[in-house]
Amino acid sequence: MRYTCKKHSDSGLFFYFNGDTQQYIGHNYWNKGNLLYMNIPKCASSSISDYLAKVQEKIDTPMSTFRLTFLREPMARLKSAFRMKHCNLCGVMSDKDIIEKYMGYLQGSVIPYENYNDMLHFVPQHVFYSFLKIKFDFVGKVEQIEAGIKQINGILGVSETIRHENQSEASGEFDILLDRQIEKNKHFFEKFLKEDFSLYHSVKHN
């Protein structure tokens, strides 16, 4: 998958695919008031954004910008992206065709513009994490999201909960077929996710 990323505003990125410098898909991150949140697709971003909207209303005292993001175990994130495509296309395409379609895009097939938004969910998370070249004040893990939210509450002096949204589920049959294809393309995915695994495992404690 060929892509480039450019900043287009104080809260947005442009992603270009296939080496095309004309067509792009935008991705907005949270940069409001005292909070900057790099919302990485398939990393509980909808739930965290909803949480931050409630938090922002309760921050009374001026403070320097608090910069945060959450990472997800790379293989779990990859599978979640495939499951999301299955949820959108089941009944229209077979499980096998859905997997082959997005496997093809990941491995270099030309991505049609109408699928640009789909492919944002597959862009490695280290791209989002490192793009702004900033040091985050908090880096959490989706697998420990409740503990992370508790820490953020303590830092910001608020008491809010998080609601889980957009959880992609697929049939057991789809997951079995997906696992087979990932194993079949093991070396490709080891290379594709190498930097994400390195980043994910570098995050220990905040």
C-alpha angles and dihedrals in degrees: 000000000000117000142149128201129212133179114242103174143355089282108024146073132199119218120201122192136198092022089290111147096188108056120056144160120227127227119193122204127197113270106152129140109315097348131084114181121177099210107205114200115253091017098104089274096152092052094045093047090052089050093049092050088059093043094052091059090058101048102104106168125064113257138168116268113287110215121200145158140173128226130202132211099273100230092046089051092049092051091047090055090052091047090053090055089049091053090052098044108029108121089028099059133018119256090249093052093048092053094044092049095056094035086057093052091048091051096051111282114143110269114223114230091245088064097050092098090050091055094054086076090060099046105114112260094232087070091062093039096053102033099091092046092223135133110245118223090213132021114183135181123236089223088062097035098135091054090046093052090049090054092048091049089054094048094048096038096239137116113221136143130219126236117212115231141172097023107177116217130178137186121278088245092057093049091050091051091045092051090052093052093046090051090047089054094038097135092049093053093044088059095039093053099034096106092042092054091048092050094044094051092046090066108087115147133347 
